[in-house]
Amino acid sequence: MKKTYDVHVEAFIPLVSPNEMEREIPMTEKASNTVLIAREQIGRILNKEDRRLVVVVGPCSIHDESAALEYATRLKDLKAQVEETMCLVMRVYFEKPRTTTGWKGLINDPCMDGSCDMGAGLKNARRLLLKITGMGIPTATEMLDPIIPQYIAGLVCWTAIGARTTESQTHREMASGLSMPVGFKNCTDGELDTALNAMLAARSPQSFLGIDPDGQTCVVKTTGNPWTHVVLRGGKRPNYDSVSIAEALGMLGEKELPEVIMVDCSHANSRKKHQGQAVVWQDVINQRLDGNDALVGLMIESSLYEGSQKIDKDLSLLKYGVSVTDECISWETTEKLILGAHERLQRHFRMDSKADAAVEKKRYTVG
């Protein structure tokens, strides 16, 4: 009798269970505190209980641990300078969706040679997240493979569901059980309704197949994730302008979803050119300063050095600190944008505080 299953499967390579990996690479108290505090802060910003901005900033993808840790060290200093106006969260992206083929990220192919040693990739990812959160830096990533969260989600403070997977029922179900705030991006064509439907699904209890911490296949039952929100990343045209923001808020209101928005300064909003990110950033900051408090977050693709490079077969030829996926702005540009916005927001917040105090004083006097 001929075989009727796994006809095109070459091999099954066992992985250690999530619990085994956690025992090998255990959570630390410092990392745990970073994650818990950052999730709470981001949740408060999404609920408009904290007037600061969430700024998710960092490399398009991680391929070099040394460069990632240097970036984290610099970000730690910058984070301390802008704490009053922003909650900085580092992009630590290990998975890259592909339209056809290409490098799928550090977890899938850590050696960048097609060997796809995912067991090593998961360990590398967990160790790096542990180091960065251990420095006090909150982390953000995109969850692509539904098995991976069991291995690393405990070290992640914010998660994105990408434009290609927002429509996926599997990813909506996964998001409903994730422990951190989740941003759903609009589809690649710019269509927004799909992301809003995803938010509704992920906010609801779900039941689906997955694995437990012991690696056992099981039925996963979730309570729903109350911290879902939309991320505007552009489509056939950019969608960060005030008209697009107003349209998005109207659609959120119609579906009785929280009227809060994060804007991705890269991807289609910048037409995948790193120079365009600063234009988007400044426009959104201006809208926020003009009184639109629905704009609660921004994303920037930023590396040590600007631009991008192709992955060469000779990996020694790769330039240090330069993205191997989408174009990024340089650290110098990143610092300039964030510090400039911080000064403007700081003045704005202080003026608002004085105005609120004056109103309160008048009310007290009249009373």
C-alpha positions in Angstrom: 0.0 0.0 0.0 1.4 3.4 -1.0 1.9 6.1 1.6 -0.9 8.7 1.6 0.5 11.2 4.1 3.7 13.3 4.5 4.5 12.6 0.9 6.5 15.8 0.4 8.0 15.9 3.9 11.7 15.2 4.0 12.2 15.0 7.7 10.8 15.7 11.2 13.4 17.3 13.5 12.5 17.3 17.2 12.7 20.4 19.2 13.0 20.7 23.0 9.8 21.8 24.7 9.2 25.4 25.7 9.6 24.4 29.3 12.9 22.7 28.7 14.2 25.8 26.9 13.1 28.0 29.7 15.0 25.8 32.2 18.1 26.1 30.0 17.6 29.8 29.4 15.6 31.0 32.5 13.8 34.2 33.0 15.6 36.7 35.4 13.9 39.0 37.9 15.2 42.0 36.0 13.8 40.8 32.7 10.5 39.9 34.3 10.2 43.3 35.9 11.0 45.1 32.6 8.3 43.1 30.7 5.6 43.5 33.4 6.1 47.2 33.8 6.3 47.9 30.1 3.2 46.0 29.3 1.3 47.9 32.0 2.6 51.2 30.7 1.7 50.4 27.1 -1.8 49.3 28.3 -2.3 52.6 30.1 -1.2 54.6 27.0 -3.7 52.6 24.9 -6.4 53.3 27.5 -5.4 57.0 27.4 -4.6 56.9 31.1 -1.0 57.9 30.2 -0.6 60.7 27.7 2.8 59.6 26.5 3.5 58.0 23.1 4.5 54.4 22.6 7.5 54.5 20.2 8.4 51.1 18.8 11.9 51.6 17.3 14.7 49.4 16.1 16.0 47.3 13.2 13.7 45.9 10.6 15.1 42.5 11.5 17.8 41.2 13.8 20.7 39.3 12.1 23.7 40.3 14.2 23.6 40.0 18.0 26.5 42.3 18.6 24.9 45.1 16.5 21.5 44.5 18.3 23.1 44.8 21.7 25.0 48.0 20.7 21.7 49.4 19.5 20.0 48.5 22.8 22.8 50.1 24.8 22.3 53.4 22.9 18.5 53.1 23.2 18.8 52.7 26.9 20.4 56.1 27.3 17.9 57.7 24.9 15.0 56.1 26.8 16.1 57.7 30.0 16.2 61.1 28.4 12.6 61.0 27.0 10.8 59.1 29.7 8.5 62.0 30.4 6.9 62.0 26.9 7.6 58.5 25.4 7.7 54.9 26.2 10.5 53.6 24.0 10.2 49.9 23.0 12.9 48.2 20.9 12.0 46.3 17.7 13.6 42.8 18.1 12.2 41.1 15.0 13.2 37.5 14.4 10.6 36.4 11.8 10.1 37.9 8.4 7.1 37.1 6.2 8.0 36.4 2.5 5.8 37.1 -0.5 7.7 34.3 -2.4 11.2 33.3 -1.0 14.0 34.8 0.9 15.7 34.9 4.3 12.9 34.3 6.9 14.7 35.7 9.9 17.0 34.7 12.7 14.8 32.0 14.2 14.2 30.3 10.9 17.7 30.5 9.6 20.2 31.8 12.2 23.3 31.0 10.1 21.8 32.8 7.1 22.9 30.0 4.8 19.7 28.0 4.2 20.6 25.4 6.9 17.5 26.5 8.9 18.6 25.3 12.3 15.5 26.5 14.1 16.4 24.9 17.4 19.5 27.1 17.6 17.4 30.1 16.2 14.9 29.8 19.0 17.7 29.7 21.7 19.5 32.6 20.1 16.3 34.7 20.1 15.4 33.8 23.7 19.0 34.7 24.9 18.9 38.0 23.1 15.5 39.0 24.4 16.7 38.1 27.9 19.8 40.3 27.5 17.8 43.3 26.2 15.0 43.1 28.8 17.8 42.5 31.4 19.1 45.9 30.4 15.7 47.4 31.2 14.7 47.9 27.5 11.1 46.8 26.6 10.9 44.6 23.5 8.6 44.3 20.5 8.4 41.7 17.8 6.1 40.3 15.1 4.6 36.9 15.9 4.4 34.9 12.6 4.6 31.2 13.4 1.9 30.3 16.0 4.2 27.8 17.7 7.0 30.3 18.5 5.2 32.4 21.2 5.4 29.5 23.7 9.2 29.8 23.5 9.7 33.6 23.6 6.5 35.5 24.4 7.3 35.8 28.1 10.1 38.2 27.1 8.1 40.3 24.7 6.3 43.5 25.7 4.4 44.4 22.5 3.6 42.4 19.4 2.6 43.1 15.8 0.5 41.0 13.6 1.7 41.9 10.1 -0.2 43.1 7.0 0.0 39.7 5.4 -1.3 37.8 8.4 -3.9 40.2 9.8 -6.6 38.4 7.8 -5.5 34.9 9.1 -7.8 33.2 11.5 -4.8 31.4 13.0 -3.1 34.7 13.9 -6.3 36.2 15.3 -6.8 33.2 17.5 -3.1 33.3 18.6 -3.4 37.0 19.4 -6.4 36.4 21.6 -4.2 34.4 23.9 -1.1 36.5 23.9 -0.1 38.2 27.2 1.0 41.6 25.7 -0.7 44.4 23.7 -1.0 43.4 20.0 -1.1 45.8 17.1 -2.9 44.6 13.9 -1.6 46.2 10.7 -3.8 47.1 7.8 -3.5 44.9 4.7 -0.9 45.5 2.1 -3.4 47.2 -0.2 -4.3 49.7 2.5 -7.7 48.1 3.3 -8.5 48.8 7.0 -11.6 46.8 7.7 -9.7 43.5 7.9 -7.5 44.8 10.7 -10.6 46.0 12.7 -12.3 42.6 12.2 -9.1 41.0 13.5 -9.2 43.2 16.6 -12.7 42.1 17.3 -11.8 38.4 16.9 -8.7 38.7 19.1 -10.7 40.5 21.8 -13.0 37.5 22.0 -12.5 34.1 23.6 -11.2 31.5 21.2 -10.5 27.8 21.0 -7.9 26.4 18.6 -5.1 23.8 18.2 -1.6 24.6 19.6 1.0 23.4 21.9 1.4 23.7 25.7 4.6 24.6 27.6 5.5 20.9 27.5 5.3 20.8 23.7 2.1 18.7 23.8 -0.4 19.3 21.1 -3.6 20.4 22.7 -6.7 22.6 22.4 -5.9 26.1 23.5 -8.8 28.0 25.1 -8.3 31.8 25.5 -10.0 34.7 27.3 -9.4 37.3 24.6 -6.9 40.1 24.5 -8.2 43.5 25.6 -5.1 45.3 24.4 -5.6 45.0 20.6 -5.2 48.1 18.4 -4.7 49.1 14.8 -1.4 50.0 13.2 -1.6 52.1 10.0 1.3 51.2 7.6 0.0 52.5 4.3 -1.1 50.5 1.2 -1.6 51.6 -2.3 -1.1 55.1 -0.8 0.1 56.3 2.6 -2.5 56.5 5.3 -0.8 58.6 8.0 -2.3 62.0 6.9 -5.0 63.7 9.0 -7.8 62.7 6.5 -6.8 59.0 6.7 -6.6 59.2 10.5 -10.1 60.7 10.7 -11.4 57.9 8.4 -9.8 55.3 10.6 -11.2 56.8 13.7 -14.7 56.8 12.2 -14.4 53.1 11.3 -13.2 52.3 14.8 -16.1 54.1 16.3 -18.6 52.3 14.0 -17.3 49.0 15.3 -17.3 50.2 18.9 -13.5 49.7 19.2 -11.2 51.9 21.2 -10.3 55.0 19.1 -6.6 54.8 19.4 -4.1 54.5 16.5 -0.4 53.6 16.0 1.3 54.8 12.8 4.1 52.9 11.2 6.5 55.4 9.6 8.1 52.8 7.4 6.7 50.3 4.8 4.1 51.8 2.4 3.8 55.0 4.4 7.4 55.9 3.5 7.2 53.9 0.2 10.0 51.7 1.7 12.5 54.5 1.4 14.3 55.3 4.7 14.3 59.0 4.0 10.5 59.1 4.0 10.2 57.9 7.6 11.2 61.4 9.0 8.4 63.0 6.9 5.8 60.6 8.4 7.2 61.0 11.9 7.0 64.8 11.8 3.5 64.8 10.3 2.1 62.5 13.0 3.8 64.4 15.8 2.3 67.7 14.4 -1.2 66.0 14.5 -0.7 64.9 18.1 0.4 68.4 19.1 -2.6 69.8 17.3 -4.8 67.9 19.7 -5.4 64.5 18.2 -4.9 62.3 21.3 -6.1 59.2 19.4 -2.5 59.0 18.0 -0.9 57.1 20.8 2.0 55.4 19.0 4.6 55.4 16.3 6.9 52.8 14.7 10.3 53.5 13.2 12.7 51.1 11.4 16.1 52.2 12.6 19.5 50.7 12.7 23.0 51.8 13.6 23.6 52.9 10.0 21.1 53.9 7.3 19.9 52.0 4.3 20.0 48.2 3.6 22.1 45.6 2.1 21.7 42.2 0.3 22.8 39.0 2.0 26.0 37.9 0.4 27.0 34.3 0.3 30.2 35.4 2.0 28.7 36.7 5.3 32.0 38.4 6.2 31.3 41.0 3.5 28.2 42.2 5.4 28.4 45.8 6.7 28.1 46.0 10.4 24.9 47.6 11.7 23.2 47.8 8.3 19.8 46.1 7.7 19.6 43.0 5.6 15.9 43.5 5.0 14.0 46.8 4.7 15.8 50.1 4.6 16.4 51.7 8.0 17.2 55.2 9.2 20.5 55.7 11.0 21.0 56.0 14.8 21.9 59.7 14.4 18.6 60.4 12.5 16.7 58.3 15.1 18.1 60.2 18.0 17.4 63.6 16.3 13.8 62.7 15.5 13.0 61.4 19.0 14.8 64.2 21.0 13.2 66.8 18.8 9.7 65.4 19.3 10.4 65.0 23.0 11.2 68.7 23.4 8.0 69.7 21.6 5.8 67.2 23.5 7.4 68.2 26.8 6.4 71.9 26.2 2.9 70.8 25.1 2.4 68.6 28.1 3.5 71.3 30.5 1.2 73.9 28.9 -1.7 71.5 29.2 -0.8 70.9 32.9 -0.8 74.6 33.6 -4.1 75.1 31.7 -5.6 72.2 33.7 -4.3 73.7 37.0 -5.8 77.1 36.1 -9.2 75.6 35.4 -9.1 73.6 38.6 -8.1 76.7 40.6 -10.9 78.7 39.0 -13.5 76.0 39.8 -12.3 75.8 43.4 -12.4 79.6 43.8 -15.9 79.8 42.3 -17.1 76.9 44.5 
